[in-house]
Amino acid sequence: MEIKQLSELSDQNYWLSKIKSADWAAAKYLAELVETKQFYTLCGSTSKVFLLIENQDLISFCTYAQKDDIPDTDLTPWIGFVYTFPQFRGKRRIGKLIEHIYRLAKKDRHQNLYISTDQKGLYENFGFTYNCTLKDRNGEDELVYKLPIENKDYSNIIGKTVKGKIDRPLGTAHPRHPDMIYPINYGYVSDVFAGDGAEQDVYVFGTDQPISEYEGKVIAVYHRLNDCEDKWIVSLDDTPHTAEEILEKISFQEQYFMGELYR
C-alpha cells in the first residue's frame, strides 16, 4: 500500500474516476470540486487530497484541509471526505491516511487535528475525542472531534537496558489471529507495566531465531495514537536499525493501528 497526493499524480483523471465510482454523493462532489478547480476555494489554498492505493486499486481517500463544511470557526486543520471502499473495510485502512495527515499536521506545528461527522463511536477508534457540536453550511448539527498532536518524551526509556520473556517467538502465530505469523520475537519487560495494566510489550531485534528470553537495549518506542499502550523496540546487539527497517518489521501487527516511531 502507498499513500499518494492526488495533485502529484500524472494519471490524475484515472484516480478521479476511481473516487467518482464510490457509492457516496460526497465522493462525486469532491471529484467535481477538483475537476472544476473549486477545491482550493472551498477548502483552502494549502489543502490536499490523499489516496491510499495498492497497484491500481483505490482503497481509501480523504482530504487534509484548512477549512471544512463548518463556517465561522477558527478550528483548523481538518480531515474531510473520509471514505474506504467496501471491499477494504474492517481493517482500519483509513487509519493509515489519518496517521499520515497527523504527521503533516505535526510538521505544520498544529496542536490538534479536527474531523466533523454525524456518527458517534466511529472516530474514537482512531484516537479522536468529542470536542463540540457546530452548525454546518446547511444549518445542520455536526459533531466535531479532535485528535491532539503529541510530542512525547521517551528520553528516560530509549537507551535503557531491559530484560524479560518472549511469549510470542518468531515464527509462531498470534493467539487470537492464527493467520498472523510473527516475523520477529515479541515479548515483555519483566516487572515494567504499560498503560493497559500488563507488562510492557517489546519487539526484539538482533536475531533471526526464535528465543524464549532476552536482554537488550531500548532503541526506539512505537507510540500508538489510538491505543493505551506503547511498544518498545529492543536490540540485542549494536547493529544499527533504521526507522524504515523497524516500521517495516513491525507492520505485520502495527498496520492495524495508528502510531509514530520515536528514536
Backbone as a ProteinNet text record, in pm:
[ID]
protein_1_A
[PRIMARY]
MEIKQLSELSDQNYWLSKIKSADWAAAKYLAELVETKQFYTLCGSTSKVFLLIENQDLISFCTYAQKDDIPDTDLTPWIGFVYTFPQFRGKRRIGKLIEHIYRLAKKDRHQNLYISTDQKGLYENFGFTYNCTLKDRNGEDELVYKLPIENKDYSNIIGKTVKGKIDRPLGTAHPRHPDMIYPINYGYVSDVFAGDGAEQDVYVFGTDQPISEYEGKVIAVYHRLNDCEDKWIVSLDDTPHTAEEILEKISFQEQYFMGELYR
[TERTIARY]
84.3	0	87.6	41.1	113.2	16	66.8	-11.3	38.1	-54	-19.1	-104.9	-46.1	-120.8	-175.6	-304.5	-370.6	-308	-278.7	-227.8	-89.3	-18.9	115.5	118	0.9	-6.2	-22.7	50.1	41.4	-90.6	-143.3	-270	-386.2	-395.2	-494	-636.7	-664.6	-800.7	-843.8	-748.6	-780.1	-824.4	-749.5	-781.3	-906.4	-932.7	-1059.9	-1177.3	-1159.1	-1266.6	-1290.2	-1182.7	-1197	-1273.9	-1242.1	-1315.2	-1462.9	-1492	-1631	-1707.5	-1635.7	-1702.2	-1754.6	-1715.9	-1763.7	-1914.2	-1980.5	-2125.6	-2154.7	-2116	-2128.6	-2130.8	-2236.6	-2253.3	-2138.4	-2085.3	-1977.5	-1850.6	-1829.9	-1712.8	-1721.5	-1837.6	-1857.5	-1844.5	-1890.8	-1878.3	-1732.4	-1652.9	-1509.8	-1442.6	-1473	-1414.5	-1453.6	-1578.1	-1625.7	-1550.7	-1528	-1453	-1312	-1248.4	-1112.7	-1115.6	-1208.4	-1215.2	-1248.1	-1329.2	-1371.3	-1285.6	-1175.7	-1080.5	-1141.2	-1243	-1306.1	-1258.8	-1179.4	-1138.2	-1064	-968.2	-888.6	-970.3	-1066.7	-1153.3	-1236	-1288.8	-1374.7	-1294.6	-1183.2	-1112	-985.5	-937.9	-816.8	-703.6	-616.9	-514.6	-408.7	-388.9	-286.7	-347.3	-474.7	-543.8	-500.6	-512.4	-464.7	-563.3	-563.3	-638.9	-537.8	-555.8	-465.3	-538	-465.2	-518	-433.8	-500	-431.3	-454.2	-347.7	-362.5	-275.9	-314.4	-233.9	-242.5	-129.8	-126.9	-223.1	-327	-422.9	-554.9	-555.9	-677.2	-673.5	-785.1	-801.1	-868.6	-799.7	-850.5	-930.7	-868.8	-931.4	-886.6	-960.7	-918.2	-974.2	-912.4	-961.8	-886.6	-927.1	-861.4	-795.2	-691.5	-624.9	-644.7	-733.2	-781.1	-775.5	-761.4	-766.1	-907.7	-1007.4	-1147	-1232	-1342.1	-1435.2	-1570.6	-1673.6	-1809.2	-1875.4	-1793.6	-1845.9	-1793.6	-1880.7	-1835.9	-1812.7	-1745.3	-1730.2	-1667.8	-1558.4	-1483.7	-1334.1	-1259.6	-1114.8	-1044.9	-1122.7	-1062.7	-998.7	-878.4	-804.5	-682.8	-636.4	-682.3	-784.2	-839.6	-947.4	-912.3	-959.1	-966.7	-1110.3	-1128.2	-1263.2	-1275.3	-1398.1	-1427.8	-1366.8	-1387	-1324.1	-1403.2	-1335	-1405.6	-1310.9	-1361.4	-1293.5	-1389.3	-1341.7	-1426.8	-1466.2	-1590.8	-1646.1	-1558.8	-1494.8	-1415.8	-1290	-1254.7	-1132.9	-1164.7	-1291.2	-1328.3	-1301.1	-1296.4	-1277.9	-1135.9	-1041.1	-901.4	-842.9	-931.7	-890.7	-789.9	-812.6	-719.7	-715.3	-828.7	-829.7	-735.1	-706	-612.8	-474.6	-433.8	-303	-300.5	-412.8	-420.8	-425.4	-502.5	-510.2	-372.6	-301.7	-166.8	-74.2	-83.2	-1	-32.1	-160.6	-201.6	-164.5	-171.9	-128.4	16	102.6	243.5	260.8	180.2	186.2	142.1	32.8	-16.5	86.2	156.1	261.2	375.6	414.2	519.9	479	350.1	298.2	273.5	308.4	302.1	159.1	66.8	-70	-79.6	-174.4	-192	-296.7	-391.1	-497.6	-532.8	-592.6	-645.4	-794.6	-879.9	-1024.2	-1093.6	-1208.2	-1293.9	-1438.3	-1527.8	-1669.7	-1747.7	-1850.7	-1926.5	-2064.5	-2155.3	-2285.3	-2293.1	-2178	-2173.9	-2100.3	-2159.9	-2094.2	-2027.3	-1914	-1849.5	-1764.1	-1741.9	-1660.3	-1516.6	-1497.3	-1361.5	-1289.9	-1363.3	-1296.5	-1198.5	-1228	-1139.4	-1005.6	-998.9	-877	-812.3	-848.8	-784.5	-850.4	-960.7	-1029.7	-1121.1	-1141.9	-1238.5	-1333.3	-1454.5	-1554.7	-1507.5	-1524.1	-1482.1	-1601.5	-1690.6	-1807	-1903.5	-2019.2	-2116.7	-2133.7	-2118.9	-2129.7	-2225.7	-2272.9	-2362.4	-2282	-2324.8	-2260.7	-2325.5	-2286	-2335.7	-2486.3	-2543.4	-2687.7	-2764.4	-2692	-2757.4	-2781.1	-2721.7	-2736.5	-2625.7	-2658.8	-2560	-2453.9	-2329.1	-2217.4	-2137.6	-2105	-2019.6	-1874.8	-1804.1	-1663.8	-1575.7	-1485.5	-1391	-1250.3	-1165.1	-1027	-928.4	-812.9	-702.3	-584.7	-546.6	-434.4	-303.5	-224.1	-91.2	6.9	67.7	152	300.4	375.5	521.1	568.3	589.7	624.4	774.1	806.9	946.3	978.9	1060.3	1099.9	1248.3	1303	1446.2	1484.9	1389.7	1419.7	1405.8	1360.8	1340.4	1441.2	1456.2	1546.7	1691.2	1761.2	1897.7	1904.1	1788.7	1783.1	1800.9	1874	1888.4	1776.4	1708	1593.9	1606.3	1532.8	1528.7	1390.2	1359.6	1229	1209.6	1084.7	1047.8	990.1	1004.5	941.7	824.9	702	586.2	527.5	576.6	534.5	660.8	727.9	854.5	836.3	942	946.9	897.9	807.8	755.9	628.8	585.2	461.4	342.8	222.2	100.1	44.6	-24.3	-93.8	-200.8	-216.3	-310.9	-456.6	-493.6	-633	-650.9	-540.6	-546	-443.9	-481.1	-385	-319.6	-378.3	-316.4	-200.4	-187.5	-80.5	39.4	145.6	266.8	372.3	432.9	531.3	663.5	706.7	834.7	948.9	917.5	1013.4	972.2	1068.2	1034.5	961.6	855.2	768	745.2	770	753.9	726.3	782.2	753.7	874	872.2	976.7	931.1	1012	975.1	959.8	847.2	820.8	809.8	785.9	755	617.4	526.3	387.1	347.1	266.2	224.4	86.5	35.1	-93	-211.3	-198.1	-308.8	-306.2	-208.7	-200.5	-117.8	-80.4	3.1	149.4	239	381.1	411.9	508.1	540.2	581.1	511.6	541.3	666.8	739.8	860.6	867.7	921.4	967.6	1119.3	1172.5	1314.4	1387.9	1481.2	1564.5	1700.7	1769.6	1905.9	1925.7	1819	1831.8	1726	1760.9	1664.2	1618.1	1637.7	1596	1494.9	1399.8	1308.3	1384	1349.4	1414.7	1307.4	1346.4	1249.6	1267.6	1385.1	1410	1515.6	1532.7	1623.4	1677.9	1785.1	1835	1893.8	1850.7	1897.3	1867.4	1895.3	1880.5	1759.6	1681.7	1568.9	1625.8	1595.8	1648.1	1540	1413.2	1303.2	1175.1	1075.7	942.5	841.5	750.7	641	519.2	478.9	366.9	239.3	146.1	16.8	-72.5	-125.1	-212	-353.5	-394.6	-531.1	-534.8	-444.3	-441.2	-377.8	-390.3	-340.6	-199.8	-136.9	-4.2	94.5	220.1	329.7	399.8	480	563.1	709.5	789.3	931.4	1005	1102.1	1185.5	1320.1	1354.9	1475.5	1571.8	1699.1	1803.3	1895.9	1929.4	2017.1	2163.9	2195.5	2334.6	2344.5	2458.5	2481.1	2456.5	2394.2	2363.4	2266.3	2298.4	2205.5	2079.7	1966.5	1839.7	1774.5	1744.7	1682.4	1535.1	1477.1	1334.8	1252.9	1293.2	1220.4	1223.6	1339.9	1353.1	1264.4	1264.4	1182.5	1034.6	990.2	848.5	804.9	891	858	845.5	934.3	936.9	815.5	768.8	656.4	521.6	522.4	397.3	297.8	343.6	252.2	140.8	173.1	74.6	34	129.9	102.1	24.4	10.7	-70.4	-216.1	-258.5	-396.3	-413.6	-306.5	-309.5	-248.5	-269.8	-203.1	-92.3	19.5	126.7	242.5	341.2	464	581.7	695.3	814.7	901.4	940.1	1032.6	1166.5	1274.7	1410.5	1487.5
-120	0	124.6	225.8	352.7	468	575.3	698	797.6	849.3	943.1	1068.6	1180.4	1306.2	1320.1	1339.4	1338.5	1435.8	1556.8	1659.8	1627.7	1532.6	1498.3	1376.9	1318.9	1201.3	1241.9	1175.8	1207.9	1159.5	1047.8	992.7	1033.7	1162.2	1215.5	1182.5	1185.4	1157.4	1014.9	921.7	782.6	774	840	831.5	910.6	1018	1089.5	1000.3	921.4	829.4	724.3	683.7	589	652	778.2	847.7	857.8	892.2	906.5	774.6	664.2	533.9	493.8	566.1	536.4	560	473.3	485.1	582.6	709.1	813.2	947.3	1023.5	1150.2	1246.2	1246.2	1338.6	1308.2	1181.7	1145.7	1208.8	1201.4	1262.7	1414.5	1470.8	1615	1655.6	1575.5	1603	1600.7	1499.5	1489.9	1610.9	1653.7	1770.7	1896.7	1911.9	2028.2	2032.1	1915.1	1909.7	1940.1	1880	1896.5	2039.2	2106.7	2243.4	2349.7	2305.6	2397	2476.6	2420.1	2487.9	2432.9	2327.3	2261.2	2356	2431.7	2520.5	2639	2683.7	2794	2752.5	2631.3	2583.2	2538.9	2469.9	2403.7	2474.9	2572.8	2644.7	2616.9	2714.5	2708.6	2601.2	2557.8	2455.6	2316.1	2302.7	2175.7	2069.4	1942.8	1831.9	1715.2	1635.8	1510.9	1396.7	1304.3	1190.9	1060.8	971.4	841.6	730.7	626.1	503.4	403.6	364.6	281.5	156.6	56.6	-64.6	-105.1	-93.9	-112.8	-12.6	-59.9	30.9	39.2	-14.5	-12.1	105.9	174.9	280.6	219.8	223.4	163.2	264.7	380.1	486.1	621.3	725	861.2	956.6	1073.2	1178.6	1307.1	1415.8	1544.2	1592.3	1671.2	1743.9	1890.7	1958.6	2088.5	2193.5	2318.8	2431.8	2454.2	2428.1	2454.6	2331.6	2321	2210.6	2268	2187.4	2230.3	2307.5	2367.3	2442.7	2585.3	2682.2	2821.3	2885.2	2997.7	3079.5	3004.1	2936	2870.4	2887.8	2901.3	2914.5	2778.9	2672.5	2540.3	2500.2	2449.8	2405.2	2326.1	2229.2	2180.8	2068.2	2025.8	1927.1	1807.4	1692.4	1575.5	1569.2	1553.9	1550.3	1450.8	1434.6	1344	1205.3	1152.5	1026.1	908.1	821.9	709	591.7	471.7	346.7	261.1	205.5	121	-5.3	-52.3	-161.5	-285.9	-324.8	-448.1	-438.8	-316.4	-297.7	-258.7	-259.3	-217	-326.6	-285.2	-380.5	-394.5	-326.3	-334.8	-197.4	-100.5	35.4	95.7	70.5	121.8	274.2	338.5	484.7	538.2	454.5	495.5	528.1	461.4	490.2	631.8	675.8	812.1	912.7	882	971.8	984.4	872.9	874	962.8	952.1	1033.2	1181.7	1213.4	1353	1405.9	1320.8	1358.2	1406.4	1331.9	1370.1	1503	1525.5	1653.5	1767.7	1745.7	1848.5	1878.5	1776.1	1795.1	1876.4	1843.7	1918.5	2063.3	2086.7	2222.2	2294.3	2229.7	2286.8	2315.5	2232.8	2243.5	2169.9	2211.1	2148.3	2038.1	2046.7	1947.4	1924.6	1809.4	1776.3	1750.3	1805.7	1800.6	1721.3	1667.1	1599.1	1619.5	1641	1658.4	1539.8	1500.9	1382.4	1386.4	1303.5	1286.7	1151.3	1082.8	949.4	949.3	885.8	867.5	730.2	721.2	593.2	543.6	625.6	584.1	632	762.1	816.1	802	760.3	725.3	609.4	524.2	412.1	458.6	584.9	639.1	744.5	743	831.7	966.6	993.9	1121.6	1120.4	1239	1255.8	1370.3	1363.4	1466	1602.2	1704.9	1839.9	1933.2	1937.6	2026	1992.5	2056.8	2044.3	2180.7	2185.3	2309.9	2292.3	2403.9	2401.5	2399.6	2314.7	2316.5	2422.4	2427.9	2532.1	2523.2	2406.4	2387.9	2407.1	2445.4	2466.9	2339.9	2228.4	2100.6	2084.1	2014.9	1988.2	1890.4	1921.8	1833.2	1812	1686.4	1654.2	1678.4	1755.4	1785.5	1709.4	1628.9	1552.3	1606	1589.7	1635.5	1526.3	1529.7	1442	1530	1531.6	1616.1	1574.8	1673.2	1647.8	1640	1523.9	1499.3	1510	1550.6	1546.8	1472.9	1344.4	1260.5	1268.2	1244.1	1242.9	1103.9	1029.3	895.2	889.2	1004.4	1008.6	923	895.4	812.1	663.5	631.5	492.1	449	531	496.7	497	389.2	371.5	285.8	255.7	175.7	27	-44.4	-189.4	-258.7	-350.9	-420.6	-569.7	-648.2	-791.7	-845.1	-961.5	-1019.2	-1148.3	-1183.3	-1309.2	-1284.3	-1383.8	-1383.8	-1481.8	-1430.3	-1520	-1546.2	-1473.9	-1499.5	-1501.7	-1615.2	-1623.1	-1606	-1567.2	-1556	-1686.9	-1673.4	-1791.1	-1848.9	-1799.9	-1851	-1763.7	-1816.8	-1747.3	-1666.7	-1556.9	-1477.2	-1564.6	-1558.8	-1648.5	-1628.6	-1509	-1484.3	-1470.8	-1452.2	-1435.1	-1529.9	-1655.8	-1757.8	-1730.3	-1641.9	-1608.3	-1509.8	-1448.8	-1353	-1426.9	-1437.7	-1506.2	-1402.1	-1417.8	-1320.8	-1335.2	-1229.5	-1232.4	-1185.4	-1162	-1108.7	-1156.7	-1170.9	-1211.2	-1098.3	-1137.1	-1039.8	-1087.6	-999.2	-1039.4	-921.5	-927	-821.7	-797.5	-681.1	-644.9	-689.4	-765	-813.3	-697.3	-695.8	-602.6	-456.1	-430.8	-295.6	-302.1	-214.6	-224.8	-108.1	-139.6	-42.2	13.7	94.8	161.7	68.5	-54.2	-149.5	-233.5	-206.4	-279.6	-405.9	-447.8	-566.6	-524.5	-624.5	-592.5	-536.3	-444.9	-368.2	-458.3	-441.8	-521.2	-471.8	-565.8	-530.9	-611	-547.2	-616.3	-628	-747.8	-770.7	-792.6	-703	-710.6	-770.1	-823.6	-869.2	-1018.4	-1091.7	-1235.4	-1279	-1379	-1435.6	-1573.9	-1601.5	-1728.3	-1702.9	-1794.3	-1779.2	-1793.9	-1710.8	-1715.3	-1716.3	-1747.6	-1755	-1642.8	-1581.9	-1468.2	-1379.5	-1260.3	-1165.2	-1066.5	-999.3	-880.4	-790.4	-666.1	-576	-432	-346.1	-201.4	-150.1	-62.4	2.8	105.3	85.7	176.9	268.2	239.6	322.9	285.9	371.9	345.8	373.3	277.2	298.8	339.4	464.5	519.4	505.8	425.5	410.1	529.4	590.5	707	667.8	547.7	505	381.3	378.8	269.6	321.8	245	291.6	243.3	172.7	119	151.1	164.7	180.8	46.2	37.5	-81	-38	-101.9	-71	-155.8	-95.7	-165.4	-192	-319	-359	-427.2	-392.5	-455.7	-537.4	-658.4	-745.8	-712.6	-636.5	-604.7	-458.9	-421	-281.9	-259	-355.6	-339.2	-223.4	-125.6	-13	-57.1	-1.9	-31	101.8	121	245.5	246.9	366.9	380.5	301.4	307	236	85.6	34.3	-108.8	-149.9	-70.7	-102.3	-103.3	2.1	12.9	-100.3	-137.2	-247.7	-379.3	-400.6	-527	-542.5	-432	-441.7	-416.4	-389.5	-353.5	-468.3	-592.8	-706.7	-690.7	-625.7	-602.5	-455.9	-365.9	-223.7	-161.5	-233	-180.4	-160.6	-226.3	-214.5	-104.8	-31.5	79	202.7	317.2	439.6	466.9	517.9	545.4	619	649.1	710.3	657.5	652.9	597.1	706.6	692.3	784.1	714.2	783.5	727.4	793
0	0	0	-70.2	-77.6	-55.9	1.5	16.8	-86.7	-167.1	-272.6	-261.1	-298.2	-305.6	-446.8	-458.7	-589	-687.5	-643.5	-734.4	-789.4	-728.3	-773.2	-866.6	-894.5	-980.3	-1126.2	-1214.1	-1356.9	-1417.3	-1366.3	-1415.9	-1324.8	-1299.6	-1206.1	-1248.3	-1378.1	-1425.1	-1391.1	-1397.5	-1361.7	-1215.8	-1126	-983.3	-950	-1022.5	-1004.1	-1043	-1147.8	-1187.6	-1079.7	-1012.9	-902.6	-786.4	-755.1	-649	-684.8	-808.6	-853.2	-852.9	-857.9	-858.9	-721.1	-617.2	-481.7	-473.2	-399.5	-381.8	-267.9	-291	-188.4	-260	-239.8	-311.8	-284.4	-161	-126.3	-205.5	-242.8	-323.2	-461.1	-518.7	-650.6	-642.3	-531.6	-509.9	-498.8	-426.6	-414	-551.4	-631.4	-765.2	-849.7	-835.8	-910.1	-867	-736.9	-687.5	-745.9	-754	-809.2	-958.7	-1030.3	-1175.8	-1217	-1137.7	-1171.3	-1103.1	-1040.7	-976.6	-860.6	-796.1	-682.6	-548.2	-552.4	-428.7	-335	-388.6	-304.1	-254	-333.6	-290.6	-170.2	-174	-65.8	56.2	33.8	143.8	189.2	111.7	148.3	51.4	33.3	-70.9	-49.1	74.4	101.2	120.1	92.6	116.1	15.1	55.5	-26.3	-21.5	-129.4	-134.5	-130.5	-36.9	-24.3	-56.6	-122	-162.5	-101.7	-54.1	-14.3	-126.8	-195.1	-314.3	-304.1	-379.9	-395.5	-541	-610.1	-754.8	-819.7	-885.6	-949.2	-872.9	-751.8	-668.8	-572.3	-563	-463.3	-341.1	-228.3	-105.1	-24.6	2.1	82.2	28.8	65.4	34.6	138.6	151	238.7	206	268.3	246.8	374.8	357.1	465.6	430.4	503.3	458.3	567.8	522.9	615.7	667.3	579.2	614.6	588.1	662.1	644.9	608.8	621.3	586	700.1	786.2	900.6	891	865	853.4	990.6	989.1	1110.3	1227.6	1200.7	1308.3	1282.8	1391.2	1380	1388.1	1407.2	1418.1	1284.9	1292.7	1174.9	1221.5	1142.1	1011.7	1027.7	915	914.1	826.2	867.3	779.3	729.3	600.2	544.4	430.7	381.3	269.5	293.7	413.1	452.7	396.2	320.3	258.5	237	267.2	234.2	152.2	43.1	-40.4	35.7	15.9	98.2	107.6	-2.7	-1	83.7	125.9	206.1	350.8	386.7	521.6	624.4	750.2	859.1	907.1	839.8	880.7	913.6	933.8	972.2	874.3	744.7	644.2	642.7	670.7	670.6	778	877.4	981.9	928.2	818.7	759.7	701.8	643.7	592.1	706.8	809.7	925	990.4	1001.4	1057.9	975.2	843.4	753.9	771	776.9	791.8	930.1	1031.1	1165.5	1163.3	1092.2	1084.4	1011.2	907.1	835.6	926.5	1001.6	1092.6	1201.3	1246.5	1346.8	1288	1164.2	1096.3	1075.6	1052.1	1033.3	1165.6	1276.3	1411.7	1459.9	1417	1468.9	1602.4	1684.2	1815.3	1813.6	1719.5	1709.6	1563.3	1537.4	1406.3	1425.9	1338.3	1358.4	1248.2	1285.1	1188.4	1230.4	1133.5	1164.1	1108.6	1180	1142.5	1206	1154.8	1219.8	1289.1	1298.2	1357.1	1490.3	1588.8	1717.5	1721.5	1790.8	1812.1	1697.5	1595.8	1481.6	1494.9	1507	1505	1638.7	1742.4	1866.4	1842.7	1743.9	1710.7	1654.5	1614.1	1555.3	1645	1772.6	1869.3	1888.7	1818.6	1831.9	1954.8	2011.3	2120.2	2083.9	2137.1	2108.1	2158	2074.2	2110.1	2128.3	2029.5	2037.5	1924.5	1924.5	1815.8	1750	1616.9	1541.7	1424.9	1368.9	1254.5	1124.2	1031	900.5	811.9	685.5	595.3	572	598.6	581.6	712	817	945.6	1025.1	978.8	1048.7	1152.9	1261.3	1365.5	1316.9	1343	1313.3	1441.7	1469.1	1583	1541.8	1619	1588.6	1687.2	1631.6	1711.4	1687.6	1786.7	1770.2	1811.8	1745.6	1777.9	1817.8	1945.5	1988.9	1922.4	1884.1	1828.2	1943.9	1962.7	2079.6	2046.4	2144.9	2139.4	2264.5	2249	2363.1	2393.9	2519	2562.4	2618.6	2544.7	2587.9	2622.7	2658	2686.7	2807.1	2895.7	3012.5	2981.8	2859.5	2820.5	2714	2608.9	2500	2550.9	2526.1	2576.4	2700.6	2757.2	2879.5	2847.6	2930.7	2916.4	2992.5	2924.4	2984.8	2955.2	3030.1	3004.2	3037.1	2979.8	3002.8	2925.6	2902.9	2839.6	2699.8	2613.4	2481.8	2487.8	2482.4	2486.8	2347.8	2246.6	2108.5	2021.6	2016.7	1942.8	1792.5	1727.6	1582.1	1519.2	1420.7	1350.5	1407.4	1523.9	1583.4	1542.7	1565.2	1527	1643.2	1609.4	1710.4	1776.1	1908.4	1977.3	1936.8	1892.7	1852.7	1701.5	1630.6	1485.2	1423.2	1401.2	1357.5	1222.9	1142.4	1013.8	1029.6	1147.6	1172.6	1232.5	1153.9	1197.8	1235	1350.6	1398.7	1322.9	1250.5	1180.9	1270.3	1396.1	1492	1630.9	1720.6	1857.3	1929.1	1999.9	2066.7	2209.6	2303.9	2442.9	2533.7	2654.1	2750.7	2841.4	2905.8	3002.1	3140.4	3206.7	3339.8	3438	3508.7	3618.6	3574.9	3446.3	3397.6	3334.5	3380.1	3337	3247.4	3145.4	3044.1	3076.1	2984.4	3005.8	3014	2959.5	2965.3	3091.9	3180.8	3306.9	3299.7	3177.9	3160.6	3148.9	3155.9	3143.8	3005.2	3001	2881.4	2764	2649	2530.6	2459.7	2397.7	2322.9	2192.9	2090	1970.2	1984	1965.8	1988.9	1856.3	1826.1	1706.5	1743.4	1641.2	1663.7	1651.8	1616.4	1593.8	1493.5	1412.5	1318.8	1365	1494.3	1552.8	1665	1685.1	1798.9	1930.1	2028	2158.9	2267.1	2388	2497.9	2599.3	2601.6	2688.8	2624.7	2677.8	2613.3	2715.9	2677.2	2745.8	2638.4	2634.7	2530.5	2562.7	2465.5	2485	2406.7	2469.5	2401.6	2303.5	2174.6	2072.5	2014.8	2044.5	1993.2	2067	2053.9	2108.5	1998.8	1975.6	1882.4	1964.1	1949.2	2025.5	1944.7	1993.4	1927.6	1959	1855	1872.1	1913	1878.9	1907.1	1995.3	2092.2	2188.9	2316.6	2424.4	2554.2	2584.5	2491	2519.5	2408.5	2447.5	2352.7	2334.6	2229.8	2207.2	2208.6	2291.5	2296.4	2193.8	2128	2031	2097.7	2112.8	2184.5	2087.3	2097.9	2016.7	2106.8	2059.5	2136.4	2116.7	2012	1983.1	1938.6	1888.1	1847.3	1698.3	1631.5	1489.5	1471.8	1385.3	1365.5	1290.2	1329.5	1263	1226.4	1099.6	1055.9	1094.7	1096.6	1125.9	1024.1	895.8	790.2	814.1	855.5	883.3	1000.3	1104.5	1221.8	1185.4	1117.4	1082.7	990.5	897.7	807	883.6	977.9	1051.3	1143.6	1201.2	1295.1	1229	1098.7	1030.8	1023.5	1037.5	1033.1	1136.7	1247.6	1353.4	1362.9	1348.9	1368.8	1252.8	1140	1030.2	1070.5	1176.8	1222.5	1326.6	1353.8	1449.1	1384.2	1446.8	1408.4	1508.1	1459.9	1555	1491.7	1573.2	1524.3	1604.5	1537	1596.9	1655	1779.9	1845.8	1858.4	1816.5	1822.6	1937.1
[MASK]
+++++++++++++++++++++++++++++++++++++++++++++++++++++++++++++++++++++++++++++++++++++++++++++++++++++++++++++++++++++++++++++++++++++++++++++++++++++++++++++++++++++++++++++++++++++++++++++++++++++++++++++++++++++++++++++++++++++++++++++++++++++++++++++++++++++++

